[in-house]
Every structure is written in C-alpha cells, then in structure tokens.
Amino acid sequence: MSTHEYDEHGAHGEDPPYDEDLAYGYERTFPALPPSGTGRGFAGTWWGRAWLRALEDSALDGEQLRQGRRLARSGAVGAVSVRPGRLTAVVRDRDGTAHRTDLLLQEFGEADWGRVLDLAAAESGHIAALLEREVPPELAEDAAAAGVELLPGIGGLDPDCDCGEWDHCPHTAALAYQVARLLDQDPFVLLLLRGRGERAVLDALERRSAAAAAGPGAQEGGCAVTGAPAAQVFAARGAVAPLPPLPRLPAAPGHPPQSEGEEEPELDLDAVEFIAQATAVEAHRMLARALSPGAAPAPAALTLDQDAVRLAASEGAPVRVRARLAAASGRDRAALDLAVRAWGFGGAPALAVLEEDWAPDRAALGRARAALAAAWPDEEAPVLRRVRARWTPTAYPDRQLRLGREGLWWPYRKEAGRWLPAGPPARDPASALAVPGPGDAAQDS
C-alpha cells in the first residue's frame, strides 16, 4: 500500500489528516460482469463516454481496441479491483489464457483534492447529484477551470499487462471498456481511482457544508462551535413539544362585510361582493378537505374558463354576474347554463366530458369494451353505436354514455335536440345508462 505525506491540519486547515487505511472504500472489488449483447454501448453517461474517449484517443492500434471490445462483451474480464491510482483484473484470451492486467491513473494531490471538494461543497446541487450517483458536468467544468481534470484525458490511462505489449493491448482495452460500465453505475469508482473513497469524500463535503452553514459567527475564542451528535439529537426527540392541535372547522363560511356608501362608477359592487362570498365558501371547502382524516391530494388548479363555470355555479350568483362570466368564457347564456349543469354533476371532469370530443387510444378503448361486455348478460346487452368516446343505444336514441378520460361513464339524455348531462358518473356503464332523465318519471307514471 502506498503512503503519502499530509499537512497535519489537512487541506485548507479543515480536513483531518487523510488516513488511507481507515478510509471507507480504500479498495473495492467488483465481481465480473456478465457478457453484454452486441450492438450495445458500454457507456450511457457522459462521464462513462469521456472515460472511453481517453482510451480510444490514446490507443495507437485500432485492432487492439476491437479485440478488447470483443473480449469485454464476451465476459472475459474477471473481478475488477479498484484502488487509488490502479485498476486490476484478470482478462482471459479466447483460448482461455489468463493475463494480469492493470490500468494506472494519476492520483490527485492534497491541493487538487482541496479544490475539487471546495467546488463540490459550494453548490448543494453538486452534492445531491453525487449522492444520486451522478457527476454534474458543471463540477467537472469548474474543476478543469481550476486546473484539476476529474476525468482522464489523452494518455491519462497508462496500460500495464503481462502479455508484454507496451501500448494498449486487447486485455487493457477490455478492462477499460468493462470499467466504463462500472462508472455508469457508480462514479465514486472514478473518485477512488483519484485517491479518495466514497466515505472520505462525503465526510469532507459534510464538514465543508457544515462550516459554510455555520457562517463566520461560528468561531468563538478561536475554536469552532461544534453541533450535537446525531445520536444525541435522535435520543432527545421525545423532549420536543408536540405540535398544537389542528384548528376546528367553522360551522359555515364567513360573510364578508357589505359595502357602504355610494357605488363607485367603475366598480361593480354586486360582482365584488359575490366574488368575496364565493371565495369564503371555497376557502371553507378547502379547509374542510385539509382537516379531514386521510385527506386526498388537492385537485389540479382550474383554468380561467373552468373557474368561470365554477363561479357561475355558485349559489346566489347574480344574473348580471353570470352574464359577465358567460361573455368572459366565450359562451352564450344557454351554453353557460349547460356548463353549470355539467359542473354540478362532477366539477371539472364533468365539464370536460361535456365539451371535449376525444378519441380513446387503443388501450383505453380496450378497457371500455371490456367494461361494456361485463355490464350486461349476453341476452340483455344493448346494441351500441360508438362515435369516438360516446356510445348511443340503437333502441334508445335519446340516451347516451360518454367515457371520461379518467375511465368513468357519464349519462346523457337528449332533450329538444341537445345532449344534456343526466347525472353523476359511474364505473359501471349499465348503471350510468339506467340513470333516469328529467322526463322519465312522468313517462313511467
């Protein structure tokens, strides 16, 4: 094992002396990877491809690289040992002859590591990316600008194989190609080659981040103020005061104050008072949902068009306000009334079923047909004529089923030549089709 000399206070006076023997991950061994199919690339990440460029731009003999790729794809590379400055594996020729193969990569010195760690700790996104097993390209670019190349360049991978070749041979090439697959999965392999194991890197980043978060006021009497150990904080979690109870839901929405005095000529007080009351009602509804046990996630935000229909559907909407909402949403009075009717049966999804004429894709159409087939016994199944997402029984041309994008069936009835929403949705198309229309009760009596 190689040794290094370190400043007793570490880089920049913040890291303790780096002890290779105690650092986690000083040497790692990866089991042999299975053979890979032809035509598949060895690297999918940008850093894996950069690793291979260092090999392919350095090798003098392209045939050696082609043979190395074939050996790597065939699974000829054994377990790979990774330690600072060196990769080692046994690579077998096609006839079974084994070769001890090494690739050498220069380690970083303490000053280089200090620059890399400072750059990584300066951006929280860099640390998060490393923890997600990714190398941020910005980190590599910043390090290169600071004179430190994270990835090897041309000639950066030095081959050493017992086959006797002085340049890259098929065995060193096969090892490099196989290591590209390892780098794709874990870029800390590259950092270990440069001299630091994963635990050592993360510990150094944590120290830098904590020092930055503490700020300049963290120094008292020349000594850094240290925080409490995590185990101590976790053990004392019961001492933290519980959160206060949730507020009680008011019995009803509040009433905004009424306007007093003369009406401003450019201000529609009826509209203002209506909007204020509608907002109070909506806030009460949202609070009730939030305070209910197992509250469902909040629905998606409404579009301006949908919100106009919601407001028009509010209780007590003045006629003049409804007319303005109709004009603002591009509807006439009859179209707004129809939209309000749909909204009352199911909100935004019901409005979408009324106004969207969508075509189900093959998967959605398959699910719809399966639901229709299961809804009635064979002898009772109605004959349905489909147009896009709408099914009309031939025996009852005034009834219709409409399929929503969420998979629910919505009942419709035709009155005076217009299709009107007839009720809330159902998962069973037979139940939706059986919903009575406004005139059905009179006919039955």
VENWO-V112221 format. One record per residue. RES is the residue in one letter. D_CENTER is the distance of its C-alpha to the mean C-alpha in Angstrom with 2 decimals. Layout:
<<RES;D_CENTER> <RES;D_CENTER>>
This chain:
<<M;42.67> <S;42.80> <T;43.41> <H;42.60> <E;44.20> <Y;42.16> <D;43.06> <E;43.62> <H;41.30> <G;38.46> <A;36.72> <H;37.08> <G;38.66> <E;35.40> <D;34.65> <P;37.16> <P;39.00> <Y;36.72> <D;38.08> <E;36.97> <D;38.53> <L;36.47> <A;33.11> <Y;30.59> <G;29.74> <Y;32.90> <E;33.31> <R;30.90> <T;31.85> <F;29.53> <P;30.98> <A;31.88> <L;29.17> <P;30.07> <P;31.38> <S;28.98> <G;29.74> <T;31.47> <G;29.66> <R;26.39> <G;25.51> <F;25.71> <A;22.84> <G;19.48> <T;18.37> <W;20.24> <W;21.93> <G;23.02> <R;24.59> <A;26.24> <W;27.74> <L;29.27> <R;30.62> <A;32.51> <L;34.14> <E;34.85> <D;36.20> <S;38.46> <A;40.00> <L;43.40> <D;43.66> <G;41.10> <E;42.71> <Q;41.86> <L;38.15> <R;38.39> <Q;40.06> <G;37.47> <R;34.65> <R;36.67> <L;37.25> <A;33.59> <R;32.59> <S;35.42> <G;34.28> <A;37.26> <V;35.47> <G;35.90> <A;34.10> <V;32.91> <S;33.96> <V;32.17> <R;33.89> <P;34.42> <G;35.91> <R;36.29> <L;34.76> <T;37.08> <A;37.20> <V;39.87> <V;39.70> <R;42.02> <D;43.82> <R;44.16> <D;47.49> <G;45.97> <T;47.24> <A;45.03> <H;44.41> <R;43.18> <T;40.70> <D;39.25> <L;37.13> <L;37.72> <L;35.45> <Q;36.73> <E;35.46> <F;34.62> <G;37.25> <E;36.74> <A;36.72> <D;34.03> <W;31.84> <G;32.47> <R;31.27> <V;28.07> <L;27.22> <D;28.14> <L;25.87> <A;22.86> <A;23.59> <A;24.07> <E;20.39> <S;17.96> <G;15.19> <H;17.43> <I;17.70> <A;14.01> <A;13.63> <L;16.70> <L;15.55> <E;12.56> <R;15.45> <E;15.08> <V;17.93> <P;17.25> <P;19.72> <E;20.86> <L;22.03> <A;24.02> <E;25.48> <D;26.49> <A;28.01> <A;29.93> <A;31.21> <A;32.42> <G;34.27> <V;32.06> <E;30.57> <L;27.74> <L;28.02> <P;31.44> <G;33.27> <I;36.24> <G;38.47> <G;36.04> <L;36.06> <D;39.59> <P;40.65> <D;43.03> <C;44.12> <D;47.29> <C;47.93> <G;49.70> <E;47.77> <W;47.61> <D;44.62> <H;41.43> <C;42.53> <P;40.73> <H;39.99> <T;38.35> <A;36.44> <A;35.22> <L;34.11> <A;32.21> <Y;30.43> <Q;29.51> <V;28.26> <A;25.88> <R;24.10> <L;24.07> <L;22.73> <D;19.77> <Q;18.88> <D;20.01> <P;20.97> <F;22.96> <V;25.55> <L;26.28> <L;26.69> <L;29.00> <L;31.03> <R;31.39> <G;32.80> <R;30.33> <G;28.60> <E;25.08> <R;26.55> <A;28.90> <V;26.25> <L;23.97> <D;27.12> <A;28.27> <L;25.01> <E;25.12> <R;28.73> <R;28.08> <S;25.22> <A;27.48> <A;30.39> <A;28.53> <A;27.32> <A;30.91> <G;32.32> <P;35.94> <G;37.34> <A;36.30> <Q;39.52> <E;42.53> <G;45.85> <G;44.36> <C;42.04> <A;38.32> <V;37.43> <T;35.33> <G;32.92> <A;33.33> <P;32.20> <A;29.03> <A;31.20> <Q;33.57> <V;30.96> <F;29.48> <A;33.05> <A;33.84> <R;30.96> <G;33.58> <A;35.47> <V;32.86> <A;34.08> <P;32.23> <L;30.47> <P;32.88> <P;32.94> <L;31.06> <P;33.30> <R;35.27> <L;34.49> <P;37.37> <A;39.48> <A;38.94> <P;37.43> <G;39.54> <H;41.77> <P;41.49> <P;44.84> <Q;47.04> <S;48.15> <E;51.66> <G;54.04> <E;54.33> <E;51.48> <E;50.18> <P;50.99> <E;47.48> <L;45.66> <D;45.26> <L;45.67> <D;45.18> <A;41.74> <V;40.82> <E;42.03> <F;40.26> <I;36.88> <A;37.42> <Q;38.28> <A;35.42> <T;33.00> <A;34.63> <V;34.29> <E;30.59> <A;30.02> <H;32.02> <R;29.99> <M;26.64> <L;28.23> <A;29.58> <R;26.19> <A;24.67> <L;27.71> <S;27.89> <P;27.09> <G;23.75> <A;22.79> <A;20.47> <P;17.47> <A;18.86> <P;19.21> <A;17.79> <A;19.91> <L;23.02> <T;24.21> <L;27.61> <D;29.29> <Q;27.93> <D;28.83> <A;32.31> <V;32.81> <R;31.61> <L;34.13> <A;36.82> <A;36.29> <S;36.81> <E;40.11> <G;42.84> <A;41.43> <P;44.58> <V;45.78> <R;45.66> <V;42.00> <R;41.10> <A;42.94> <R;40.98> <L;37.65> <A;38.84> <A;39.77> <A;36.57> <S;34.46> <G;36.82> <R;38.48> <D;42.07> <R;43.26> <A;43.26> <A;39.72> <L;38.48> <D;40.44> <L;38.84> <A;35.31> <V;36.24> <R;37.56> <A;34.33> <W;32.32> <G;34.56> <F;33.59> <G;29.82> <G;28.44> <A;25.99> <P;25.48> <A;29.29> <L;29.71> <A;27.41> <V;29.54> <L;32.63> <E;31.75> <E;29.41> <D;31.10> <W;28.24> <A;28.69> <P;26.79> <D;25.43> <R;26.98> <A;24.70> <A;25.08> <L;28.78> <G;29.23> <R;27.86> <A;30.13> <R;33.13> <A;32.62> <A;32.55> <L;35.66> <A;37.45> <A;36.92> <A;37.95> <W;41.71> <P;44.32> <D;45.34> <E;48.64> <E;47.10> <A;44.16> <P;44.65> <V;44.60> <L;41.62> <R;41.30> <R;37.75> <V;36.80> <R;33.07> <A;31.47> <R;34.83> <W;37.38> <T;41.00> <P;43.65> <T;46.75> <A;48.97> <Y;47.42> <P;46.60> <D;45.98> <R;42.98> <Q;39.51> <L;36.17> <R;33.01> <L;29.69> <G;26.66> <R;23.23> <E;22.19> <G;25.00> <L;27.66> <W;31.24> <W;32.95> <P;36.79> <Y;38.71> <R;42.45> <K;44.56> <E;47.02> <A;49.27> <G;47.41> <R;43.92> <W;41.08> <L;40.22> <P;37.49> <A;39.42> <G;37.22> <P;33.86> <P;31.67> <A;32.13> <R;30.31> <D;33.72> <P;35.15> <A;38.70> <S;38.22> <A;36.86> <L;39.79> <A;42.28> <V;41.35> <P;44.65> <G;44.97> <P;47.02> <G;50.19> <D;49.88> <A;51.50> <A;54.55> <Q;55.00> <D;54.83> <S;57.50>>
